[in-house]
Amino acid sequence: MARTLLLWGLAAVFPLPLVLTLNAQLTDVTSMRLYISLGLVAYCWWLLAILLSVRPSWLDRAVGLRHIYALHSVLGILALIPAYLHRENTFAPSTWARDLGDWALWAAFAVLCYSLLFMSGWLTDRSPLLLKVKSLLELVFRHQISVWIHRLNLAAVLLIWLHVHLIDRVAQHFAFMVLFDLYTVVVLGIYVWKKWIAPDSYLTGRVQDNVALNRATRRLAVTLDRTSTTSRPGDFYFLRFEDPGIGREWHPFSATDDRHDTLTFTIRQTGDYTRKAGGVAPGTPVRLEGPFGQFDQTVRQHPAGAPLVLVGMGAGVAPLLGLISAHRGDRRIHLLWSVRRPEDAYYGTLLKEYENLSGGRLTITVRTGRFTRDDLAHALSEEEVATGAFFVVGPNPAVLATQRTLRRIGVSRGRTHHERLTM
């Protein structure tokens, strides 16, 4: 909790050096300095959002990627408020300065509207109608197009940078401009390095096999060129297949075991990217960003005697298999796996093997259809409800619904954990 609060505190601290430096040099009236400062706050928040978008793995281990994405989204929304107040209460010395600022504001607003529907999941996870609209529009606005539209934030930042340089009463202050340029160059430099240079140092490997588990799910194994020394059970990676046929974008997948030399991924073929996964041939080079995830360290933070309750929906069972593989010998584990059809329980043999090796510590409950409140109340013991650590993985709307159901039967919010990869 303390680390998460520190992360959110960055929103207040990050703009301070720029704001204080400028106000120490400006001679404008107090009201004008206030609105100029609000423009700086908006600019700094957009810069900070860009920094968070590069997914620092060390920060993920500290607070979790979902908190990083949450702050990224909130900064993009809140920055529009001081930016608008700045625009309405200050004046630009030239047409170019005014137009550049306006273009940046409208670009940021367009990215926000687009991202709320296509990239955040915050609205579509809670509205079946919006989810249906999104699915229809994705026939045109595919994931890679969404990524490039999201990068309009970079254009907005550059427009604001030019806008500030064209305002003489601000640009004349040398100390401020040096710090302003340093902020911009460092953030954009980190972004360029992370997106185009750092991938050369990522884990690499080759597809070992690519097997259909059912008509919509595949098991893909990647043999690594070097052992992953930082991976933990329940982790996930962003994968990029070096195959022009599938595209060169990054996509997150959870590892289904706790090995460090060969990683296995369960891929549900639902989107325009994952539907191409069946065409990835053995031997295809793969680049892996990561690992990411907090499941294993969260398990270790709970008392050793507390049972683990793992709730997987469909392919959401993948990271839970890694936890089972690592902890079946030292923790009591209850896996609840819901599938659409009986034939979708494609890891039945593997789970049976884990159960036999667990010494009675592993309990498995597989259900066709989602677990209802009565199902969970019947399947879970009083001890599990009272003291268990719950890990829920699946489609985002299903995760939200399951969390609400667990709270209704007495599972406290602090003992329920999930990983949802939405911006």
N, C-alpha and C positions, 0 to 999 in steps of 0.2 A: 504493500500500500504506500509506504514512504517513497519508494522509487517511482511509483506512478505519479504521486503528487509532485515530485521533483520534475518529472517529465512535463507535466502540465504547467508547472511554474516557469518553464522556458518561454512560454508565450508572453509572460510579463517581463522577464529579464532580458530576452534577446534584443528588443528594440532600445533598451535604456541607454547604452553607450552613444548611439546615434542621436537620440532625442536630447540627452543632456549636453552633448558637444555642440549641437546646433543652437540650443537655447542659450548657451553661454556666450554665443557670438552674435546672435540676432539682436537687432535694435528695434524691431517692430513692436507694436503694441501687444499687450498680453493676449487679447482675443485672437489676433492674427497668428501669433506664435503657437497658440493652442491648435488651430486648424492646420497649420503647417506640420505640427508634430503628429497630428492624427494621420496625415498622409504618410509620414515616415513609419508609423506603427503598422499601417496597412502593408506598406512595402516590405517591412521586416517579416511580417507574418507570411507573406507570399514566399519570401526567401526561405523561411523556416519550413514551410510546407514542402518546398522543393528538396530541402535537405532530408526530410523524413521520407520522401518518396524513394530514396535510394536504398531503403531497407537495411540499415546498419545491423549486421548480425549480432554484434556485441550488445546493442541496445535491445534487440529482441530477447536475448537471454536474460536481460535485466528486468524488462517490463512486459514483454510479449508484443508480438506484431500487431495484434488487434488494437492495443492501446496506441501504438504508433500510427496506425491507419486512422484511428478515431481522431487523434489530435490533428493529423494531416487534413482530414475532412472539415473539422470544426474551424481550423485556421482559414481555410478557403472560403468558408461561409462568413465568418465574423469579419474578415478583412474588408469585405464590401461595405460594412457600416462606416468605419472611419474614412474609407476611401471616398464614399459618397459625401460625407460631411465636409471633407477636405475640398472636394470639387465645388460644392455649393457655396462655400464660405471664403474662398480665396480667389484671386484673379491671376491669370497668366500674362506675362509681359508681351507675348507674341502669339500669333495664330498657330504657329507650329507647336509651341509649348502646350497650348490649350488642347489642340487636336491630338497630340501624342498621349496626353493624360486621359482624354476621353476614349481613345481607341483601346488603351490598356484596361480601363474600367469595363468597357463593353465586352472585351475579350474574356476577362475574368468572370464576368457575369454569365456569358455564354457557356464557358467551361463548367461553371457551377451547375447550371440547369441541366446540361448534358450528363454530368457526372452523377447527379442525384438519381437519374433514371437508369443509366447504363452501368455505372461503376461502383456506386456505394452499397447498393443492396438494402439501405436503410428503409427506403419506401417500398421497394418491390417485394421484400421479404414479408411485409405486413399487409400488402394489398394484392389479392389474386388478380384483380382487374389490371393494375399497373404491371404485374408480372407478365400477363398475357400480352399487353401492349408492347412491353419490352421485347418479348420473344418474336413478335411480328416485325418490329423495327430492326432487330438484329439480323434479319435476312439481308438488309442493306448495310447497316452500320455494324460490321463485323468487329471482332475484338481488336484486331490490329489498327483499324480505323479509329476505334475508341482511344487507343493508346496515343495515337498521333494528335487527336483532338485535345486530349488531356495535356499534351505538351505545349498547347497554346499559352499555358502559364509562363513558359520560358519567354515567349514573345512579349507577353504583358510586362514581365520584369525588364526586358531590354527597352521597351517603349518608355517605361517610367524612368529608367536610368537616363535616357536621352532627354526626357522631359525635365528632369532636375538640372541637368547640365545646361539647359537653355534658359534657366531662371537666374538672372544675374545677381539678384539680391541674396540668393542662396549659394550660387556657384562661386562667389567671391571669397567665401570663407575657406581658406586652405585646409585647416585641420579637419573640418567637417568633411570636405570633399575627399580627402585622402581616406578617411575612415569609411565613407559611403562607398567609394570605389573598391576598397578592400573587402567590405562585406559582399559586394556583388561578385567580384572576381573569385573570391574563395568559394562561395556557394556554387557558382556556375562551374568553377574548376572541379570541385568535388563531384558534381553531377556528371560532367563529361568524363572524368576519370572512372567513375563507378559504372557508367553505362557502356563505355566504349573501350576502356583500357583494362580495367580490373578483371573483366571476364577471362582474359588470357591466363590469369592465375587461379581460376576456379578449378574445382574437381572436374576431371574428364573421365570418360569411359566409353564403352561400346555396348550396344544392345546385345545381350546374350540370347534372349528369346522373347517372343511376343505371342502369347497364347490367348485365345478366346476362352473366357470363363462361362459366358452365356452370350446371348445375341447382342448385348449392349455393354458388356464389361470385359476388359482384358487384363491379363497379368503380364507385366513387362519387367524383365530383369536386366539390370545394367551392371556389367563387370567394370569396376573402377581401375584406372591406370595406376592409382596409388591408394593406399588404405586411408579411409576417413578417420582421423584421430579425434574429431570433435563431435561426431554424431552420437545421439542418445536415442533410446527407445521412444517411439511416438513422434519423432521428428518428421519434418517435411522439407522438400527442396523445390526450388524453381528449376525446371528442366528446359533446355533448348536443344532440339534435335538438329544436327547439322545436315539437314535434308531439305533441299529447295521445295520438295513436294508438300511438306507439312508447314513450311514457314519457319522463320528464325526468331519467333517471339518466345518469351519465357512463360511457363505455366506451372502452377504449384501442384505437387503430388506428394502424398504421404508414403513413407516407407512402411512396409508391412512386417518387418522383422528388426532385429537389433544387430545385424551383421555390419561389418566395417569394410569388407572387400567387394561384396556384391550386394546391390540394393534392389529390392523388389517393390514395384509400384502397382497398385490396383487402379485402373483407369476406367471411369464410367464415361461412356461416349455420349455426351449430351449436347455439347456446344460445337461450333464450327471448327474449333481447333481439335478437340478430343475425338471428333468423328473421324479425323484423319489418322488417329493413332494406330488403327489396324494396318495401315500401309507402311509403318516403320519396320524396315527389314532388319534381321539380325546382322550385326556388324556395323550398323549406323553409328557414327560418332555422336556422343552426347556430352553437353556441358552442363554442370550442376552448380547452382548458386545456393549456398547454405552450408550447414543445416540450420533450420529454424525450429522453434517450438519450445514449449515449457512443460509439457506433460510429465516428463520423467522427473524434473526437479520438483514439480508440484506433488507428485506421488511421494517423494522423499520427505517433503515438508509435513505430511500427515503422519500421525502416530503409527508405529510399525504394526500395532495390533488392530488398527482400523481396517475394515474390509474395503476393497476397491470394487466399485460398481461401474462397469463399462457399458454404455448404451450406444450401440452402433446401428445406423439406419442405412441399409444397402451397402454401397462401397465405403461408407463412413466407418466400417469395421476396420479398415486398413491400418490406421495408426494404433488402434486398440490391440491388434495382433502383435505389434511390436512390444507394447507394455506387457501383454501376456507372456510373450517369449522371454522377456527379461525378468519378470517378477513372479512367475508361476511357482517357483520353488521357495519363495520367502514371504509371500503375501497371500491372504485369502482374496480370491477374485471371483466376481459374478459377472459374466458377460450376458447381456441381453441384446440379441441381434434380431432386428425386424427386416424382413425381405418382402418383396411384392408377390413373388410366386415361390412355391417350394423348391423349384429347380434353381432359384437364385441363391440358395445357401451353398455356394460353391466352395467354401472353405471348411465344409463339414469334416472331411478326412483330417485336415491339419488340426482342427480344433479337438477332434477325438484323440489325436496323438498328444497334444498339449495336456489334455485332461488326464490321460493315462500316466504322463510323466510328472504330474503336479502333486502326487501323493494325497489326493483328496482335497486340495486347496482350491481347485478351479471348478466352478459350476457354470453350466452353459444353458441358456434358455433362448431358443430360436422360435420366432413367431412370424407367421405370414400375415402381413398387415401391421399397421402401427400399434404400439402398445398403448392401450387406453389406461385411464386412471384405475379402473378395477383390475386390469391385468398387472399393473405395477404393484398395486396394493397386495395382490395375491402372490406375485412372484418374489417380492422382496421380504426379507425377514425384518423383525422389529429392530434388531441390531443394525442392519444395513441402513434402514431409514433414519435411525437415531445418530449413528456415528460414521457411516460410510462416506468415502470420498467418491463423488460421481463425476464421470467424464463422458460427455455427450458429443457425438460426432455424426453429422449427416447433412442433408440439405438444410439451408438456413431457416426456412419457415418451419421445418420439422424440429429443428433444434430449439427454436423459440417456444414452440408448442410443448415440447417435452419438458423444458425447464419450468414452464408454468404448471404443468401437471405434477412434476416432482415437488414443487413448493406446496401444492394443495394437499399432498399426502404427508407433508411434514419434513421434507428435506430442506435444510436451510440454504439460503443463497450462497453463503460463504463456502459451502462444501460442494458446489456444482461448478464444473469447469468445462470449457469448450474451446474449440479453435474454429473461427469463422474467417475465411480469407476474403473479406470484402473491404473496399476502400471507404 
